[in-house]
Amino acid sequence: MNIDEFEAQTRDSLERALNQLQTATLLLAALEIQVLESGNTIKDLSQIVETFIAQQRDRDSISGSN
Amino acid sequence: MITTIEGSGSDPIRILLIEDNEANRRLMSDYLGYCGYEVFALAEGTQIAETLEQFRPQIILLDLKLPMIDGYVLLEQLQQRDDWKQIPTIVVSAYAFQRDQQRALDLGARRYLVKPIRLSQLTDVIREELGDPPD
C-alpha cells in the first residue's frame, strides 16, 4: 500500500466513524426532544387533574353544606 | 439544552441542507424544523441550481462527501453567481483534515464544522451567520 492508498483508506474510515457519531448525537437530541415533549404533556395533564380535583372538592363542600 | 426560534410573525428562516447520509439528513431536518426553521433537504447536489431558484434559502448546510457532485464542486458553483455567493454556506463534514477545511474555506464556505457537532452549536452558528447572535 502506498501513501496515497493509505490516506484514502484512512480518510474513508474516519469519515464513516464520524458520520456514525453524528447520527448518535442527532438521535440523542431527538430523544431529548421527545422526553421534553412528554414532560410537557404530563405537566399539562397534572394541572388539568389538579384543577378537576379542586373543582370536585368545591362542589362536594357546597353540596355538603346545603 | 434545546433552543427554539420564537415566531416573530414573519416567515421562518429557510435552510437548504445537503447531506447524503439518510439518517443524519432526516434527524437534522427534524431538529431544525423543531427549532422553527423551514428546511429543504437534498441527498445530493445535482438539483442545487433549481432548488436555489425555487426555495431561495437564506443559509446552506453542506456536506462534502456527496454522490455525483462533491461538496467542493458545489462550493465552486455557488461562487459563480452573485446572488448565490451571498448565501452563507456552512460546511458540516466528517472530513477532519485541516487540508479539507482550508480548501472549503478557500472556495467560499463561511464556516467549517467537523462532525459530530452538537445541535446547539449548529443553531448558534446559524444565528451568528444570520446576524442574530445567540444570547
N, CA and C atoms of all chains as a GROMACS GRO file, in nm:
protein
  603
    1MET      N    1   0.085  -0.120   0.000
    1MET     CA    2   0.000   0.000   0.000
    1MET      C    3   0.089   0.125   0.000
    2ASN      N    4   0.067   0.212  -0.097
    2ASN     CA    5   0.146   0.336  -0.097
    2ASN      C    6   0.076   0.443  -0.010
    3ILE      N    7   0.138   0.557   0.003
    3ILE     CA    8   0.088   0.659   0.096
    3ILE      C    9  -0.047   0.716   0.052
    4ASP      N   10  -0.069   0.722  -0.081
    4ASP     CA   11  -0.198   0.773  -0.130
    4ASP      C   12  -0.312   0.678  -0.096
    5GLU      N   13  -0.285   0.547  -0.114
    5GLU     CA   14  -0.387   0.448  -0.079
    5GLU      C   15  -0.414   0.449   0.071
    6PHE      N   16  -0.307   0.462   0.148
    6PHE     CA   17  -0.321   0.468   0.294
    6PHE      C   18  -0.408   0.589   0.333
    7GLU      N   19  -0.380   0.703   0.272
    7GLU     CA   20  -0.458   0.824   0.302
    7GLU      C   21  -0.606   0.803   0.267
    8ALA      N   22  -0.631   0.748   0.147
    8ALA     CA   23  -0.769   0.730   0.103
    8ALA      C   24  -0.845   0.636   0.197
    9GLN      N   25  -0.779   0.528   0.235
    9GLN     CA   26  -0.847   0.430   0.323
    9GLN      C   27  -0.871   0.488   0.461
   10THR      N   28  -0.770   0.558   0.513
   10THR     CA   29  -0.784   0.617   0.647
   10THR      C   30  -0.895   0.720   0.647
   11ARG      N   31  -0.893   0.802   0.543
   11ARG     CA   32  -0.991   0.908   0.530
   11ARG      C   33  -1.135   0.851   0.524
   12ASP      N   34  -1.153   0.747   0.450
   12ASP     CA   35  -1.285   0.683   0.440
   12ASP      C   36  -1.329   0.627   0.574
   13SER      N   37  -1.235   0.562   0.643
   13SER     CA   38  -1.270   0.502   0.773
   13SER      C   39  -1.306   0.610   0.874
   14LEU      N   40  -1.227   0.716   0.876
   14LEU     CA   41  -1.255   0.826   0.970
   14LEU      C   42  -1.389   0.891   0.936
   15GLU      N   43  -1.415   0.907   0.808
   15GLU     CA   44  -1.539   0.971   0.765
   15GLU      C   45  -1.660   0.888   0.810
   16ARG      N   46  -1.650   0.756   0.794
   16ARG     CA   47  -1.760   0.669   0.836
   16ARG      C   48  -1.782   0.678   0.987
   17ALA      N   49  -1.671   0.674   1.060
   17ALA     CA   50  -1.682   0.677   1.207
   17ALA      C   51  -1.743   0.809   1.255
   18LEU      N   52  -1.699   0.918   1.197
   18LEU     CA   53  -1.751   1.049   1.240
   18LEU      C   54  -1.898   1.065   1.201
   19ASN      N   55  -1.938   1.009   1.087
   19ASN     CA   56  -2.080   1.014   1.049
   19ASN      C   57  -2.166   0.933   1.146
   20GLN      N   58  -2.112   0.819   1.190
   20GLN     CA   59  -2.187   0.738   1.286
   20GLN      C   60  -2.202   0.812   1.419
   21LEU      N   61  -2.096   0.880   1.460
   21LEU     CA   62  -2.105   0.959   1.583
   21LEU      C   63  -2.206   1.074   1.567
   22GLN      N   64  -2.210   1.130   1.447
   22GLN     CA   65  -2.308   1.237   1.422
   22GLN      C   66  -2.450   1.182   1.434
   23THR      N   67  -2.472   1.062   1.380
   23THR     CA   68  -2.605   1.001   1.391
   23THR      C   69  -2.641   0.980   1.538
   24ALA      N   70  -2.544   0.933   1.616
   24ALA     CA   71  -2.571   0.910   1.759
   24ALA      C   72  -2.606   1.042   1.828
   25THR      N   73  -2.533   1.147   1.795
   25THR     CA   74  -2.560   1.279   1.856
   25THR      C   75  -2.701   1.327   1.821
   26LEU      N   76  -2.739   1.306   1.694
   26LEU     CA   77  -2.871   1.350   1.649
   26LEU      C   78  -2.982   1.268   1.715
   27LEU      N   79  -2.956   1.138   1.732
   27LEU     CA   80  -3.056   1.054   1.798
   27LEU      C   81  -3.075   1.096   1.943
   28LEU      N   82  -2.965   1.131   2.010
   28LEU     CA   83  -2.976   1.178   2.148
   28LEU      C   84  -3.058   1.307   2.155
   29ALA      N   85  -3.034   1.396   2.057
   29ALA     CA   86  -3.110   1.522   2.055
   29ALA      C   87  -3.258   1.494   2.032
   30ALA      N   88  -3.287   1.399   1.940
   30ALA     CA   89  -3.427   1.364   1.914
   30ALA      C   90  -3.491   1.305   2.039
   31LEU      N   91  -3.414   1.223   2.110
   31LEU     CA   92  -3.464   1.164   2.234
   31LEU      C   93  -3.492   1.273   2.337
   32GLU      N   94  -3.401   1.371   2.345
   32GLU     CA   95  -3.419   1.481   2.440
   32GLU      C   96  -3.550   1.556   2.410
   33ILE      N   97  -3.575   1.579   2.281
   33ILE     CA   98  -3.698   1.649   2.242
   33ILE      C   99  -3.821   1.567   2.284
   34GLN      N  100  -3.815   1.435   2.258
   34GLN     CA  101  -3.929   1.351   2.294
   34GLN      C  102  -3.952   1.351   2.444
   35VAL      N  103  -3.843   1.344   2.520
   35VAL     CA  104  -3.856   1.346   2.666
   35VAL      C  105  -3.916   1.478   2.712
   36LEU      N  106  -3.867   1.590   2.655
   36LEU     CA  107  -3.920   1.721   2.693
   36LEU      C  108  -4.068   1.733   2.657
   37GLU      N  109  -4.105   1.685   2.538
   37GLU     CA  110  -4.245   1.696   2.496
   37GLU      C  111  -4.334   1.608   2.584
   38SER      N  112  -4.286   1.488   2.619
   38SER     CA  113  -4.363   1.401   2.709
   38SER      C  114  -4.377   1.468   2.845
   39GLY      N  115  -4.268   1.529   2.891
   39GLY     CA  116  -4.272   1.600   3.020
   39GLY      C  117  -4.375   1.711   3.017
   40ASN      N  118  -4.379   1.787   2.908
   40ASN     CA  119  -4.476   1.897   2.898
   40ASN      C  120  -4.619   1.844   2.898
   41THR      N  121  -4.641   1.732   2.827
   41THR     CA  122  -4.774   1.673   2.823
   41THR      C  123  -4.817   1.629   2.964
   42ILE      N  124  -4.724   1.568   3.035
   42ILE     CA  125  -4.757   1.520   3.171
   42ILE      C  126  -4.782   1.638   3.264
   43LYS      N  127  -4.703   1.747   3.246
   43LYS     CA  128  -4.725   1.867   3.329
   43LYS      C  129  -4.864   1.925   3.301
   44ASP      N  130  -4.901   1.930   3.173
   44ASP     CA  131  -5.035   1.981   3.137
   44ASP      C  132  -5.143   1.894   3.201
   45LEU      N  133  -5.124   1.762   3.189
   45LEU     CA  134  -5.221   1.668   3.245
   45LEU      C  135  -5.232   1.686   3.397
   46SER      N  136  -5.117   1.706   3.460
   46SER     CA  137  -5.114   1.725   3.604
   46SER      C  138  -5.197   1.847   3.645
   47GLN      N  139  -5.184   1.956   3.569
   47GLN     CA  140  -5.260   2.077   3.600
   47GLN      C  141  -5.409   2.054   3.582
   48ILE      N  142  -5.444   1.981   3.473
   48ILE     CA  143  -5.585   1.954   3.448
   48ILE      C  144  -5.644   1.871   3.562
   49VAL      N  145  -5.570   1.767   3.604
   49VAL     CA  146  -5.617   1.681   3.712
   49VAL      C  147  -5.632   1.761   3.842
   50GLU      N  148  -5.533   1.846   3.869
   50GLU     CA  149  -5.537   1.925   3.992
   50GLU      C  150  -5.659   2.019   3.992
   51THR      N  151  -5.683   2.082   3.877
   51THR     CA  152  -5.798   2.172   3.866
   51THR      C  153  -5.929   2.096   3.884
   52PHE      N  154  -5.936   1.978   3.822
   52PHE     CA  155  -6.056   1.896   3.831
   52PHE      C  156  -6.083   1.857   3.977
   53ILE      N  157  -5.976   1.814   4.047
   53ILE     CA  158  -5.993   1.772   4.186
   53ILE      C  159  -6.039   1.889   4.273
   54ALA      N  160  -5.980   2.006   4.249
   54ALA     CA  161  -6.019   2.125   4.326
   54ALA      C  162  -6.166   2.158   4.302
   55GLN      N  163  -6.209   2.149   4.175
   55GLN     CA  164  -6.350   2.178   4.142
   55GLN      C  165  -6.444   2.078   4.209
   56GLN      N  166  -6.403   1.950   4.207
   56GLN     CA  167  -6.487   1.847   4.270
   56GLN      C  168  -6.499   1.871   4.420
   57ARG      N  169  -6.386   1.910   4.482
   57ARG     CA  170  -6.388   1.934   4.627
   57ARG      C  171  -6.480   2.052   4.659
   58ASP      N  172  -6.468   2.157   4.574
   58ASP     CA  173  -6.554   2.275   4.595
   58ASP      C  174  -6.701   2.234   4.585
   59ARG      N  175  -6.732   2.155   4.480
   59ARG     CA  176  -6.870   2.113   4.459
   59ARG      C  177  -6.920   2.029   4.578
   60ASP      N  178  -6.831   1.935   4.624
   60ASP     CA  179  -6.870   1.849   4.738
   60ASP      C  180  -6.894   1.932   4.863
   61SER      N  181  -6.808   2.032   4.885
   61SER     CA  182  -6.825   2.111   5.008
   61SER      C  183  -6.951   2.196   5.001
   62ILE      N  184  -6.985   2.245   4.880
   62ILE     CA  185  -7.107   2.325   4.864
   62ILE      C  186  -7.230   2.237   4.887
   63SER      N  187  -7.233   2.117   4.825
   63SER     CA  188  -7.350   2.028   4.841
   63SER      C  189  -7.357   1.975   4.984
   64GLY      N  190  -7.242   1.959   5.052
   64GLY     CA  191  -7.241   1.912   5.190
   64GLY      C  192  -7.295   2.016   5.286
   65SER      N  193  -7.274   2.143   5.257
   65SER     CA  194  -7.319   2.250   5.347
   65SER      C  195  -7.467   2.279   5.329
   66ASN      N  196  -7.526   2.233   5.214
   66ASN     CA  197  -7.669   2.259   5.191
   66ASN      C  198  -7.757   2.155   5.260
   67MET      N  199  -2.944   2.128   2.604
   67MET     CA  200  -3.031   2.246   2.603
   67MET      C  201  -3.080   2.270   2.461
   68ILE      N  202  -3.211   2.278   2.446
   68ILE     CA  203  -3.269   2.298   2.314
   68ILE      C  204  -3.324   2.440   2.307
   69THR      N  205  -3.280   2.512   2.205
   69THR     CA  206  -3.331   2.647   2.187
   69THR      C  207  -3.423   2.648   2.068
   70THR      N  208  -3.542   2.699   2.086
   70THR     CA  209  -3.632   2.711   1.973
   70THR      C  210  -3.639   2.856   1.930
   71ILE      N  211  -3.660   2.874   1.800
   71ILE     CA  212  -3.668   3.009   1.746
   71ILE      C  213  -3.812   3.058   1.764
   72GLU      N  214  -3.827   3.164   1.839
   72GLU     CA  215  -3.961   3.216   1.863
   72GLU      C  216  -4.017   3.274   1.734
   73GLY      N  217  -4.141   3.243   1.708
   73GLY     CA  218  -4.206   3.300   1.590
   73GLY      C  219  -4.221   3.451   1.605
   74SER      N  220  -4.183   3.523   1.502
   74SER     CA  221  -4.192   3.668   1.511
   74SER      C  222  -4.305   3.720   1.422
   75GLY      N  223  -4.383   3.626   1.368
   75GLY     CA  224  -4.489   3.669   1.279
   75GLY      C  225  -4.442   3.673   1.136
   76SER      N  226  -4.310   3.673   1.113
   76SER     CA  227  -4.258   3.671   0.977
   76SER      C  228  -4.235   3.527   0.934
   77ASP      N  229  -4.198   3.511   0.804
   77ASP     CA  230  -4.175   3.376   0.755
   77ASP      C  231  -4.053   3.314   0.825
   78PRO      N  232  -4.055   3.181   0.840
   78PRO     CA  233  -3.937   3.118   0.902
   78PRO      C  234  -3.814   3.128   0.812
   79ILE      N  235  -3.698   3.122   0.876
   79ILE     CA  236  -3.572   3.122   0.802
   79ILE      C  237  -3.564   2.993   0.720
   80ARG      N  238  -3.524   3.007   0.594
   80ARG     CA  239  -3.517   2.890   0.504
   80ARG      C  240  -3.373   2.835   0.499
   81ILE      N  241  -3.361   2.707   0.527
   81ILE     CA  242  -3.230   2.642   0.528
   81ILE      C  243  -3.228   2.530   0.425
   82LEU      N  244  -3.127   2.532   0.340
   82LEU     CA  245  -3.106   2.421   0.247
   82LEU      C  246  -3.000   2.329   0.306
   83LEU      N  247  -3.037   2.203   0.326
   83LEU     CA  248  -2.947   2.104   0.383
   83LEU      C  249  -2.910   2.004   0.274
   84ILE      N  250  -2.780   1.989   0.250
   84ILE     CA  251  -2.734   1.891   0.150
   84ILE      C  252  -2.648   1.789   0.224
   85GLU      N  253  -2.703   1.670   0.241
   85GLU     CA  254  -2.640   1.566   0.324
   85GLU      C  255  -2.681   1.430   0.268
   86ASP      N  256  -2.584   1.347   0.236
   86ASP     CA  257  -2.618   1.219   0.173
   86ASP      C  258  -2.655   1.109   0.273
   87ASN      N  259  -2.609   1.123   0.396
   87ASN     CA  260  -2.641   1.020   0.496
   87ASN      C  261  -2.788   1.034   0.538
   88GLU      N  262  -2.866   0.930   0.506
   88GLU     CA  263  -3.011   0.942   0.521
   88GLU      C  264  -3.054   0.972   0.665
   89ALA      N  265  -2.995   0.898   0.758
   89ALA     CA  266  -3.034   0.918   0.899
   89ALA      C  267  -2.998   1.059   0.945
   90ASN      N  268  -2.878   1.101   0.913
   90ASN     CA  269  -2.836   1.236   0.955
   90ASN      C  270  -2.922   1.344   0.889
   91ARG      N  271  -2.954   1.322   0.762
   91ARG     CA  272  -3.035   1.420   0.690
   91ARG      C  273  -3.173   1.433   0.754
   92ARG      N  274  -3.234   1.319   0.783
   92ARG     CA  275  -3.369   1.321   0.839
   92ARG      C  276  -3.371   1.378   0.981
   93LEU      N  277  -3.274   1.334   1.062
   93LEU     CA  278  -3.272   1.380   1.201
   93LEU      C  279  -3.238   1.529   1.209
   94MET      N  280  -3.145   1.573   1.124
   94MET     CA  281  -3.108   1.714   1.127
   94MET      C  282  -3.223   1.801   1.077
   95SER      N  283  -3.293   1.755   0.973
   95SER     CA  284  -3.410   1.828   0.923
   95SER      C  285  -3.516   1.838   1.032
   96ASP      N  286  -3.542   1.726   1.098
   96ASP     CA  287  -3.644   1.725   1.204
   96ASP      C  288  -3.606   1.823   1.315
   97TYR      N  289  -3.480   1.818   1.354
   97TYR     CA  290  -3.437   1.905   1.464
   97TYR      C  291  -3.449   2.052   1.426
   98LEU      N  292  -3.401   2.087   1.307
   98LEU     CA  293  -3.407   2.228   1.266
   98LEU      C  294  -3.552   2.272   1.247
   99GLY      N  295  -3.636   2.181   1.198
   99GLY     CA  296  -3.778   2.212   1.187
   99GLY      C  297  -3.838   2.238   1.324
  100TYR      N  298  -3.799   2.155   1.420
  100TYR     CA  299  -3.846   2.172   1.558
  100TYR      C  300  -3.803   2.308   1.613
  101CYS      N  301  -3.684   2.352   1.571
  101CYS     CA  302  -3.632   2.481   1.618
  101CYS      C  303  -3.699   2.600   1.547
  102GLY      N  304  -3.783   2.573   1.449
  102GLY     CA  305  -3.858   2.681   1.385
  102GLY      C  306  -3.809   2.719   1.247
  103TYR      N  307  -3.711   2.647   1.195
  103TYR     CA  308  -3.662   2.676   1.060
  103TYR      C  309  -3.742   2.597   0.956
  104GLU      N  310  -3.744   2.652   0.835
  104GLU     CA  311  -3.802   2.578   0.724
  104GLU      C  312  -3.685   2.512   0.650
  105VAL      N  313  -3.689   2.381   0.641
  105VAL     CA  314  -3.574   2.307   0.588
  105VAL      C  315  -3.612   2.235   0.459
  106PHE      N  316  -3.527   2.249   0.358
  106PHE     CA  317  -3.539   2.169   0.236
  106PHE      C  318  -3.412   2.086   0.228
  107ALA      N  319  -3.428   1.953   0.220
  107ALA     CA  320  -3.311   1.866   0.226
  107ALA      C  321  -3.289   1.793   0.094
  108LEU      N  322  -3.164   1.790   0.052
  108LEU     CA  323  -3.124   1.716  -0.068
  108LEU      C  324  -3.022   1.610  -0.030
  109ALA      N  325  -3.032   1.493  -0.097
  109ALA     CA  326  -2.936   1.386  -0.071
  109ALA      C  327  -2.812   1.400  -0.158
  110GLU      N  328  -2.821   1.481  -0.261
  110GLU     CA  329  -2.705   1.506  -0.346
  110GLU      C  330  -2.725   1.640  -0.418
  111GLY      N  331  -2.620   1.684  -0.487
  111GLY     CA  332  -2.620   1.822  -0.530
  111GLY      C  333  -2.659   1.851  -0.674
  112THR      N  334  -2.706   1.749  -0.746
  112THR     CA  335  -2.733   1.775  -0.888
  112THR      C  336  -2.849   1.872  -0.909
  113GLN      N  337  -2.938   1.882  -0.810
  113GLN     CA  338  -3.056   1.970  -0.824
  113GLN      C  339  -3.033   2.106  -0.758
  114ILE      N  340  -2.909   2.139  -0.729
  114ILE     CA  341  -2.888   2.258  -0.645
  114ILE      C  342  -2.935   2.387  -0.714
  115ALA      N  343  -2.911   2.400  -0.843
  115ALA     CA  344  -2.947   2.526  -0.910
  115ALA      C  345  -3.099   2.547  -0.905
  116GLU      N  346  -3.176   2.444  -0.938
  116GLU     CA  347  -3.322   2.455  -0.934
  116GLU      C  348  -3.370   2.484  -0.792
  117THR      N  349  -3.308   2.417  -0.695
  117THR     CA  350  -3.350   2.435  -0.556
  117THR      C  351  -3.322   2.577  -0.509
  118LEU      N  352  -3.206   2.629  -0.548
  118LEU     CA  353  -3.173   2.767  -0.509
  118LEU      C  354  -3.274   2.864  -0.567
  119GLU      N  355  -3.315   2.839  -0.690
  119GLU     CA  356  -3.412   2.928  -0.756
  119GLU      C  357  -3.549   2.920  -0.691
  120GLN      N  358  -3.590   2.798  -0.660
  120GLN     CA  359  -3.728   2.780  -0.611
  120GLN      C  360  -3.740   2.802  -0.460
  121PHE      N  361  -3.648   2.747  -0.385
  121PHE     CA  362  -3.659   2.751  -0.238
  121PHE      C  363  -3.600   2.881  -0.181
  122ARG      N  364  -3.503   2.938  -0.251
  122ARG     CA  365  -3.436   3.062  -0.210
  122ARG      C  366  -3.391   3.056  -0.064
  123PRO      N  367  -3.297   2.965  -0.034
  123PRO     CA  368  -3.251   2.950   0.105
  123PRO      C  369  -3.176   3.074   0.154
  124GLN      N  370  -3.183   3.095   0.284
  124GLN     CA  371  -3.107   3.204   0.344
  124GLN      C  372  -2.976   3.154   0.402
  125ILE      N  373  -2.966   3.024   0.413
  125ILE     CA  374  -2.840   2.964   0.461
  125ILE      C  375  -2.832   2.822   0.404
  126ILE      N  376  -2.709   2.777   0.381
  126ILE     CA  377  -2.689   2.642   0.326
  126ILE      C  378  -2.601   2.562   0.421
  127LEU      N  379  -2.645   2.440   0.452
  127LEU     CA  380  -2.563   2.346   0.529
  127LEU      C  381  -2.518   2.239   0.431
  128LEU      N  382  -2.389   2.224   0.416
  128LEU     CA  383  -2.336   2.142   0.308
  128LEU      C  384  -2.239   2.036   0.358
  129ASP      N  385  -2.268   1.912   0.322
  129ASP     CA  386  -2.173   1.803   0.345
  129ASP      C  387  -2.075   1.805   0.228
  130LEU      N  388  -1.956   1.748   0.246
  130LEU     CA  389  -1.859   1.750   0.137
  130LEU      C  390  -1.858   1.619   0.058
  131LYS      N  391  -1.871   1.508   0.130
  131LYS     CA  392  -1.869   1.380   0.059
  131LYS      C  393  -2.010   1.349   0.012
  132LEU      N  394  -2.032   1.371  -0.115
  132LEU     CA  395  -2.165   1.352  -0.173
  132LEU      C  396  -2.152   1.269  -0.301
  133PRO      N  397  -2.256   1.195  -0.336
  133PRO     CA  398  -2.251   1.122  -0.462
  133PRO      C  399  -2.264   1.217  -0.581
  134MET      N  400  -2.222   1.176  -0.696
  134MET     CA  401  -2.232   1.254  -0.821
  134MET      C  402  -2.141   1.378  -0.820
  135ILE      N  403  -2.182   1.478  -0.745
  135ILE     CA  404  -2.104   1.602  -0.740
  135ILE      C  405  -2.066   1.625  -0.594
  136ASP      N  406  -1.936   1.639  -0.568
  136ASP     CA  407  -1.898   1.655  -0.427
  136ASP      C  408  -1.917   1.800  -0.380
  137GLY      N  409  -1.904   1.817  -0.250
  137GLY     CA  410  -1.931   1.948  -0.190
  137GLY      C  411  -1.836   2.057  -0.237
  138TYR      N  412  -1.714   2.019  -0.273
  138TYR     CA  413  -1.618   2.120  -0.323
  138TYR      C  414  -1.667   2.179  -0.455
  139VAL      N  415  -1.716   2.093  -0.541
  139VAL     CA  416  -1.767   2.142  -0.670
  139VAL      C  417  -1.890   2.231  -0.648
  140LEU      N  418  -1.974   2.192  -0.552
  140LEU     CA  419  -2.091   2.274  -0.522
  140LEU      C  420  -2.049   2.411  -0.470
  141LEU      N  421  -1.944   2.414  -0.388
  141LEU     CA  422  -1.895   2.544  -0.339
  141LEU      C  423  -1.848   2.631  -0.455
  142GLU      N  424  -1.782   2.568  -0.551
  142GLU     CA  425  -1.739   2.643  -0.671
  142GLU      C  426  -1.858   2.697  -0.747
  143GLN      N  427  -1.962   2.612  -0.760
  143GLN     CA  428  -2.082   2.657  -0.833
  143GLN      C  429  -2.149   2.774  -0.762
  144LEU      N  430  -2.148   2.770  -0.630
  144LEU     CA  431  -2.212   2.878  -0.552
  144LEU      C  432  -2.141   3.011  -0.570
  145GLN      N  433  -2.015   3.004  -0.609
  145GLN     CA  434  -1.939   3.129  -0.629
  145GLN      C  435  -1.962   3.189  -0.767
  146GLN      N  436  -2.035   3.116  -0.852
  146GLN     CA  437  -2.049   3.160  -0.991
  146GLN      C  438  -2.157   3.266  -1.012
  147ARG      N  439  -2.244   3.282  -0.914
  147ARG     CA  440  -2.347   3.385  -0.928
  147ARG      C  441  -2.348   3.474  -0.806
  148ASP      N  442  -2.361   3.604  -0.829
  148ASP     CA  443  -2.353   3.698  -0.718
  148ASP      C  444  -2.458   3.671  -0.610
  149ASP      N  445  -2.582   3.640  -0.653
  149ASP     CA  446  -2.686   3.618  -0.552
  149ASP      C  447  -2.662   3.489  -0.473
  150TRP      N  448  -2.606   3.388  -0.538
  150TRP     CA  449  -2.576   3.263  -0.466
  150TRP      C  450  -2.457   3.285  -0.371
  151LYS      N  451  -2.362   3.364  -0.415
  151LYS     CA  452  -2.242   3.389  -0.336
  151LYS      C  453  -2.275   3.452  -0.201
  152GLN      N  454  -2.387   3.525  -0.199
  152GLN     CA  455  -2.424   3.596  -0.076
  152GLN      C  456  -2.482   3.502   0.030
  153ILE      N  457  -2.522   3.383  -0.012
  153ILE     CA  458  -2.587   3.291   0.085
  153ILE      C  459  -2.477   3.227   0.172
  154PRO      N  460  -2.483   3.247   0.303
  154PRO     CA  461  -2.380   3.186   0.388
  154PRO      C  462  -2.386   3.034   0.379
  155THR      N  463  -2.271   2.974   0.352
  155THR     CA  464  -2.263   2.828   0.342
  155THR      C  465  -2.179   2.773   0.456
  156ILE      N  466  -2.241   2.687   0.533
  156ILE     CA  467  -2.172   2.625   0.646
  156ILE      C  468  -2.145   2.480   0.609
  157VAL      N  469  -2.020   2.444   0.603
  157VAL     CA  470  -1.985   2.305   0.573
  157VAL      C  471  -1.995   2.224   0.702
  158VAL      N  472  -2.068   2.113   0.694
  158VAL     CA  473  -2.077   2.020   0.807
  158VAL      C  474  -2.026   1.886   0.753
  159SER      N  475  -1.903   1.855   0.785
  159SER     CA  476  -1.839   1.742   0.718
  159SER      C  477  -1.768   1.649   0.816
  160ALA      N  478  -1.755   1.524   0.773
  160ALA     CA  479  -1.678   1.427   0.852
  160ALA      C  480  -1.534   1.422   0.802
  161TYR      N  481  -1.498   1.510   0.710
  161TYR     CA  482  -1.357   1.522   0.670
  161TYR      C  483  -1.287   1.608   0.775
  162ALA      N  484  -1.201   1.544   0.851
  162ALA     CA  485  -1.143   1.615   0.966
  162ALA      C  486  -1.004   1.671   0.937
  163PHE      N  487  -0.952   1.650   0.816
  163PHE     CA  488  -0.818   1.700   0.786
  163PHE      C  489  -0.820   1.853   0.771
  164GLN      N  490  -0.715   1.917   0.822
  164GLN     CA  491  -0.702   2.063   0.807
  164GLN      C  492  -0.706   2.104   0.661
  165ARG      N  493  -0.648   2.019   0.576
  165ARG     CA  494  -0.642   2.049   0.433
  165ARG      C  495  -0.783   2.064   0.374
  166ASP      N  496  -0.875   1.978   0.419
  166ASP     CA  497  -1.014   1.988   0.371
  166ASP      C  498  -1.078   2.118   0.416
  167GLN      N  499  -1.054   2.151   0.542
  167GLN     CA  500  -1.111   2.274   0.596
  167GLN      C  501  -1.062   2.395   0.518
  168GLN      N  502  -0.930   2.399   0.496
  168GLN     CA  503  -0.873   2.515   0.426
  168GLN      C  504  -0.926   2.524   0.283
  169ARG      N  505  -0.938   2.408   0.219
  169ARG     CA  506  -0.986   2.408   0.081
  169ARG      C  507  -1.130   2.460   0.074
  170ALA      N  508  -1.214   2.415   0.167
  170ALA     CA  509  -1.355   2.459   0.167
  170ALA      C  510  -1.365   2.609   0.195
  171LEU      N  511  -1.286   2.656   0.290
  171LEU     CA  512  -1.290   2.800   0.322
  171LEU      C  513  -1.238   2.881   0.204
  172ASP      N  514  -1.136   2.830   0.138
  172ASP     CA  515  -1.082   2.899   0.019
  172ASP      C  516  -1.187   2.905  -0.093
  173LEU      N  517  -1.277   2.806  -0.096
  173LEU     CA  518  -1.380   2.802  -0.201
  173LEU      C  519  -1.506   2.880  -0.162
  174GLY      N  520  -1.500   2.947  -0.048
  174GLY     CA  521  -1.611   3.036  -0.015
  174GLY      C  522  -1.698   2.995   0.101
  175ALA      N  523  -1.671   2.880   0.163
  175ALA     CA  524  -1.750   2.842   0.280
  175ALA      C  525  -1.727   2.944   0.392
  176ARG      N  526  -1.833   2.976   0.466
  176ARG     CA  527  -1.817   3.072   0.576
  176ARG      C  528  -1.764   3.004   0.701
  177ARG      N  529  -1.811   2.883   0.724
  177ARG     CA  530  -1.771   2.808   0.844
  177ARG      C  531  -1.744   2.664   0.804
  178TYR      N  532  -1.663   2.598   0.887
  178TYR     CA  533  -1.635   2.457   0.864
  178TYR      C  534  -1.652   2.384   0.996
  179LEU      N  535  -1.752   2.300   1.006
  179LEU     CA  536  -1.778   2.225   1.128
  179LEU      C  537  -1.750   2.078   1.102
  180VAL      N  538  -1.669   2.020   1.191
  180VAL     CA  539  -1.636   1.877   1.175
  180VAL      C  540  -1.733   1.795   1.261
  181LYS      N  541  -1.794   1.695   1.198
  181LYS     CA  542  -1.885   1.605   1.271
  181LYS      C  543  -1.805   1.526   1.375
  182PRO      N  544  -1.862   1.488   1.486
  182PRO     CA  545  -2.000   1.517   1.523
  182PRO      C  546  -2.013   1.656   1.585
  183ILE      N  547  -2.118   1.727   1.548
  183ILE     CA  548  -2.143   1.858   1.607
  183ILE      C  549  -2.264   1.848   1.700
  184ARG      N  550  -2.260   1.930   1.803
  184ARG     CA  551  -2.377   1.941   1.889
  184ARG      C  552  -2.478   2.029   1.816
  185LEU      N  553  -2.604   1.999   1.829
  185LEU     CA  554  -2.704   2.076   1.755
  185LEU      C  555  -2.716   2.218   1.806
  186SER      N  556  -2.692   2.238   1.935
  186SER     CA  557  -2.697   2.375   1.986
  186SER      C  558  -2.583   2.457   1.922
  187GLN      N  559  -2.471   2.391   1.898
  187GLN     CA  560  -2.359   2.458   1.829
  187GLN      C  561  -2.401   2.497   1.688
  188LEU      N  562  -2.470   2.406   1.621
  188LEU     CA  563  -2.514   2.434   1.485
  188LEU      C  564  -2.612   2.552   1.482
  189THR      N  565  -2.709   2.553   1.571
  189THR     CA  566  -2.806   2.663   1.570
  189THR      C  567  -2.740   2.794   1.610
  190ASP      N  568  -2.641   2.788   1.699
  190ASP     CA  569  -2.567   2.911   1.734
  190ASP      C  570  -2.496   2.968   1.610
  191VAL      N  571  -2.432   2.879   1.535
  191VAL     CA  572  -2.359   2.923   1.415
  191VAL      C  573  -2.456   2.980   1.311
  192ILE      N  574  -2.571   2.914   1.296
  192ILE     CA  575  -2.671   2.962   1.200
  192ILE      C  576  -2.716   3.103   1.240
  193ARG      N  577  -2.743   3.121   1.368
  193ARG     CA  578  -2.789   3.252   1.414
  193ARG      C  579  -2.680   3.358   1.396
  194GLU      N  580  -2.557   3.320   1.422
  194GLU     CA  581  -2.447   3.416   1.403
  194GLU      C  582  -2.436   3.457   1.256
  195GLU      N  583  -2.448   3.359   1.169
  195GLU     CA  584  -2.436   3.389   1.025
  195GLU      C  585  -2.552   3.475   0.975
  196LEU      N  586  -2.665   3.465   1.044
  196LEU     CA  587  -2.781   3.545   1.003
  196LEU      C  588  -2.786   3.678   1.076
  197GLY      N  589  -2.680   3.707   1.148
  197GLY     CA  590  -2.673   3.836   1.218
  197GLY      C  591  -2.761   3.841   1.340
  198ASP      N  592  -2.791   3.725   1.397
  198ASP     CA  593  -2.873   3.718   1.518
  198ASP      C  594  -2.798   3.635   1.620
  199PRO      N  595  -2.691   3.693   1.680
  199PRO     CA  596  -2.606   3.612   1.767
  199PRO      C  597  -2.683   3.554   1.885
  200PRO      N  598  -2.646   3.430   1.926
  200PRO     CA  599  -2.716   3.368   2.038
  200PRO      C  600  -2.696   3.447   2.166
  201ASP      N  601  -2.792   3.433   2.260
  201ASP     CA  602  -2.784   3.506   2.386
  201ASP      C  603  -2.662   3.463   2.467
   0.00000   0.00000   0.00000
